[in-house]
């Protein structure tokens, strides 16, 4: 099950909930003020570049020819 982020329209509290896909937009109770006047937020995420990715990219050569056509 995915984790969704929500914001309470009453108190502004941001919280996460583990919910089924079909339940993602069903109102959920705010853990702060207990209101059901909440909305699902667009989640943000971060990525990091691993050292393995840089090794892979540095081992590729750019000779202008391609075996894929």
Order of alpha helices (4+ residues) and beta strands (2+ residues): beta-beta-beta-alpha
